[in-house]
Amino acid sequence: MERVREKVLFICEECSVESLQWSGQCAHCGAWNSLTEIRKVGKPQRISGDVARRSIQPLNEISRTHLARLPTGITELDRVLGGGLVPGSVILLGGDPGIGKSTLALQWVATQVDQIRVLYVTGEESLQQLALRGKRLGIDSLPVSTMAENHLEAILGQMPDYDFLVIDSIQSLYSENVSSSPGSITQVRESAERLTRCAKENDCSVLFIGHVTKEGSLAGPKILEHMVDTVLYFEGDDASRFRLVRSFKNRFGSVNE
């Protein structure tokens, strides 16, 4: 029986670069006091020489057809996204606790349930709580597929059957391949990387709902914002019923909306 070895590393919360030793300043990005200890469980891997090679194409021969966008059913959200939802795109939606991120996401999938196959995955609430929100919004009669799950591998197994997936929230997921707890830098990075890769392979759009820190920035490794195609921030005033969605990154449209 092989002995499983545990490796201790230090990961920068700003740039996600891993180091063997702790230091007060990240040698890669220069951030101070940003290194956090993580523990990785080593697993033996077999490398095959028969790995299928990716095809190489000249840039001028790649199809330049326009991206097929699917309207969300929410006019202002379509404008922020650049015209609608792009198949296979990955979106990160952040905002303060209680601002209405889950409500917006549920309204979004409800408007598209008649056009595409949608799945709402909740890792923080029960399905009963989700149903109560749906009733409050008047959409409880719609056949929106829901799943209460925070096990990454179980969610990945469902993705090929759907066109649009909501993850509420990315910080609630855990993978059996990572020994740290849900919400840790390594768990968030592992979950985001694998979900993003699966989204591209299956043309399944994914919406990550993300937490924010007390400073107002998105929680988790900074690389999360680099992985996704679009970063949206949902904000508003407690004294007002109006809400605002801002785009801070959009590979498929403008960020001035």
C-alpha positions as CSV (number, residue, x, y, z in Angstrom):
1,M,0.0,0.0,0.0
2,E,1.4,3.4,-1.0
3,R,1.8,6.0,1.6
4,V,0.0,9.3,0.9
5,R,2.2,12.3,1.4
6,E,1.0,15.7,2.4
7,K,2.8,18.7,1.0
8,V,2.8,22.1,2.8
9,L,2.7,25.1,0.5
10,F,2.0,28.8,0.7
11,I,-0.3,30.5,-1.8
12,C,-0.7,34.2,-2.4
13,E,-4.3,35.4,-2.0
14,E,-3.7,38.1,-4.6
15,C,-2.1,36.2,-7.5
16,S,-2.4,32.5,-6.5
17,V,1.3,31.8,-7.0
18,E,2.5,29.0,-4.8
19,S,5.7,29.1,-2.7
20,L,7.6,26.5,-0.7
21,Q,8.3,29.0,2.1
22,W,6.4,31.7,3.8
23,S,7.5,35.3,3.5
24,G,6.0,38.7,4.3
25,Q,5.9,39.7,0.7
26,C,4.9,37.7,-2.4
27,A,7.9,37.5,-4.7
28,H,5.6,37.4,-7.8
29,C,3.1,40.3,-7.3
30,G,4.7,42.2,-4.4
31,A,1.6,42.0,-2.1
32,W,2.3,42.1,1.6
33,N,1.1,39.5,4.1
34,S,-0.8,37.7,1.4
35,L,0.7,34.2,1.8
36,T,-1.6,31.5,3.3
37,E,-0.6,28.0,4.2
38,I,-2.3,25.2,2.4
39,R,-1.8,21.4,2.5
40,K,-1.9,19.3,-0.7
41,V,-2.4,15.5,-0.6
42,G,-0.1,14.0,-3.2
43,K,-1.6,11.3,-5.5
44,P,0.4,9.1,-7.9
45,Q,-0.3,10.0,-11.5
46,R,0.3,7.9,-14.5
47,I,1.4,9.9,-17.6
48,S,0.6,8.3,-20.9
49,G,2.5,8.9,-24.1
50,D,-0.7,8.4,-26.1
51,V,-2.3,11.8,-25.2
52,A,-4.4,13.0,-28.1
53,R,-2.9,16.1,-29.7
54,R,-5.0,19.2,-30.2
55,S,-5.5,20.3,-33.8
56,I,-3.6,23.4,-34.9
57,Q,-5.4,25.9,-37.1
58,P,-4.2,29.1,-38.8
59,L,-5.9,32.2,-37.4
60,N,-7.2,33.2,-40.8
61,E,-9.0,29.9,-41.3
62,I,-10.9,29.9,-38.0
63,S,-14.6,30.6,-38.3
64,R,-15.4,34.2,-37.6
65,T,-19.2,33.8,-37.4
66,H,-20.9,36.1,-34.9
67,L,-21.4,34.8,-31.4
68,A,-24.9,33.4,-30.9
69,R,-26.3,35.3,-27.9
70,L,-29.4,34.2,-26.0
71,P,-31.5,37.1,-24.5
72,T,-31.9,36.7,-20.8
73,G,-35.4,38.2,-20.7
74,I,-34.1,41.0,-18.6
75,T,-33.5,44.0,-20.9
76,E,-30.9,45.9,-18.7
77,L,-29.0,42.7,-18.0
78,D,-28.8,42.0,-21.7
79,R,-27.3,45.4,-22.2
80,V,-24.7,44.9,-19.5
81,L,-23.7,41.5,-21.0
82,G,-23.3,43.0,-24.4
83,G,-26.5,41.6,-26.0
84,G,-27.3,38.4,-24.1
85,L,-25.8,35.2,-22.8
86,V,-23.0,33.6,-24.9
87,P,-23.0,29.7,-24.9
88,G,-20.1,28.4,-22.9
89,S,-19.4,31.7,-21.2
90,V,-18.6,31.8,-17.5
91,I,-19.9,34.8,-15.4
92,L,-19.0,35.8,-11.9
93,L,-21.7,37.8,-10.0
94,G,-20.6,39.5,-6.8
95,G,-22.3,41.7,-4.3
96,D,-22.9,42.4,-0.6
97,P,-24.8,39.9,1.5
98,G,-28.6,40.3,1.2
99,I,-28.3,42.6,-1.9
100,G,-30.3,40.1,-4.0
101,K,-27.8,38.0,-6.0
102,S,-29.7,34.8,-5.5
103,T,-33.0,36.5,-6.4
104,L,-31.6,38.0,-9.6
105,A,-30.1,34.6,-10.6
106,L,-33.4,32.8,-10.0
107,Q,-35.3,35.4,-12.0
108,W,-32.7,35.0,-14.8
109,V,-33.1,31.2,-15.1
110,A,-36.8,31.5,-14.8
111,T,-37.0,33.7,-17.9
112,Q,-34.9,31.1,-19.9
113,V,-36.5,27.8,-18.8
114,D,-38.6,27.7,-21.9
115,Q,-35.7,28.2,-24.3
116,I,-32.8,26.2,-22.8
117,R,-32.1,23.5,-20.2
118,V,-31.3,25.3,-16.9
119,L,-30.1,24.0,-13.5
120,Y,-29.9,26.1,-10.3
121,V,-27.4,24.5,-7.8
122,T,-27.7,25.8,-4.3
123,G,-24.9,25.0,-1.8
124,E,-26.1,27.3,0.9
125,E,-29.8,27.0,1.1
126,S,-32.3,24.1,1.1
127,L,-34.6,23.4,-1.8
128,Q,-37.5,24.4,0.4
129,Q,-35.9,27.9,0.9
130,L,-35.3,28.2,-2.8
131,A,-39.0,27.3,-3.5
132,L,-40.1,29.9,-1.0
133,R,-38.1,32.5,-2.9
134,G,-39.6,31.3,-6.2
135,K,-43.1,31.7,-4.7
136,R,-42.3,35.2,-3.6
137,L,-41.2,36.1,-7.1
138,G,-44.3,34.4,-8.6
139,I,-42.2,31.9,-10.6
140,D,-42.8,28.8,-8.5
141,S,-45.0,27.2,-11.2
142,L,-42.2,27.2,-13.7
143,P,-40.2,23.9,-14.3
144,V,-36.8,25.2,-13.2
145,S,-34.5,22.3,-12.3
146,T,-32.9,22.7,-8.9
147,M,-30.3,20.8,-7.0
148,A,-29.0,21.2,-3.4
149,E,-25.4,20.1,-3.7
150,N,-21.9,21.4,-2.8
151,H,-19.9,18.4,-4.0
152,L,-18.0,19.5,-7.1
153,E,-17.8,16.1,-8.7
154,A,-21.5,15.5,-8.4
155,I,-22.2,18.9,-10.1
156,L,-19.7,18.2,-12.9
157,G,-21.6,15.0,-13.7
158,Q,-24.8,17.0,-14.4
159,M,-23.3,19.7,-16.6
160,P,-23.4,17.8,-20.0
161,D,-27.3,17.7,-19.6
162,Y,-27.8,21.4,-19.3
163,D,-27.2,24.6,-21.2
164,F,-27.1,27.1,-18.3
165,L,-25.9,26.4,-14.8
166,V,-26.1,28.6,-11.7
167,I,-23.7,27.9,-8.8
168,D,-24.9,29.6,-5.6
169,S,-22.2,30.0,-4.4
170,I,-18.7,29.2,-5.7
171,Q,-17.4,29.5,-2.1
172,S,-19.7,26.7,-0.9
173,L,-18.2,24.0,-3.2
174,Y,-15.7,21.4,-2.2
175,S,-13.7,18.8,-4.2
176,E,-12.6,15.5,-2.9
177,N,-9.2,16.1,-4.6
178,V,-8.5,19.0,-2.2
179,S,-8.0,18.5,1.5
180,S,-8.9,22.0,2.7
181,S,-12.3,23.2,3.8
182,P,-15.0,24.8,1.5
183,G,-14.3,28.4,0.9
184,S,-10.6,28.1,1.1
185,I,-8.4,29.5,-1.7
186,T,-7.5,26.1,-3.0
187,Q,-11.1,24.8,-3.0
188,V,-12.4,27.9,-4.8
189,R,-9.6,27.7,-7.4
190,E,-10.1,24.0,-8.0
191,S,-13.9,24.3,-8.3
192,A,-13.7,27.3,-10.6
193,E,-11.0,25.8,-12.9
194,R,-12.8,22.5,-13.4
195,L,-16.2,24.1,-13.9
196,T,-14.8,26.6,-16.4
197,R,-13.1,23.8,-18.3
198,C,-16.3,21.7,-18.4
199,A,-18.3,24.8,-19.5
200,K,-16.1,25.4,-22.5
201,E,-16.1,21.7,-23.4
202,N,-19.9,21.4,-23.3
203,D,-21.0,24.9,-24.4
204,C,-22.8,25.2,-21.0
205,S,-22.9,28.7,-19.7
206,V,-22.2,29.0,-16.0
207,L,-23.0,31.8,-13.5
208,F,-20.9,31.8,-10.3
209,I,-22.4,33.7,-7.4
210,G,-19.6,35.0,-5.3
211,H,-19.2,36.5,-1.8
212,V,-17.4,39.8,-1.1
213,T,-15.1,40.7,1.7
214,K,-15.7,43.4,4.3
215,E,-13.5,45.7,2.1
216,G,-16.0,45.2,-0.7
217,S,-13.8,43.0,-3.0
218,L,-14.7,39.6,-4.3
219,A,-13.7,36.8,-1.8
220,G,-11.4,34.1,-2.9
221,P,-8.2,34.0,-5.0
222,K,-7.7,36.9,-7.4
223,I,-7.2,34.3,-10.2
224,L,-11.0,33.6,-10.1
225,E,-11.6,37.0,-11.8
226,H,-9.0,36.1,-14.4
227,M,-10.6,32.7,-15.2
228,V,-14.1,33.9,-15.9
229,D,-15.3,35.7,-19.0
230,T,-17.4,38.3,-17.3
231,V,-17.3,39.9,-13.8
232,L,-20.5,41.6,-12.7
233,Y,-21.1,43.4,-9.4
234,F,-24.6,43.8,-8.0
235,E,-25.0,46.9,-5.8
236,G,-27.6,49.1,-4.3
237,D,-28.7,51.3,-1.4
238,D,-30.5,49.9,1.7
239,A,-32.7,52.9,1.6
240,S,-33.7,52.4,-2.0
241,R,-35.5,49.5,-3.8
242,F,-33.3,50.2,-6.9
243,R,-30.4,47.9,-7.8
244,L,-27.5,48.4,-10.2
245,V,-25.5,45.7,-12.1
246,R,-22.0,46.9,-13.1
247,S,-19.7,45.1,-15.5
248,F,-16.0,45.2,-14.5
249,K,-14.8,42.7,-17.1
250,N,-16.5,41.4,-20.2
251,R,-14.7,39.4,-23.0
252,F,-17.9,39.6,-25.1
253,G,-18.8,43.2,-24.7
254,S,-18.2,46.6,-23.2
255,V,-17.4,47.2,-19.5
256,N,-18.9,50.7,-19.6
257,E,-22.5,49.5,-19.0
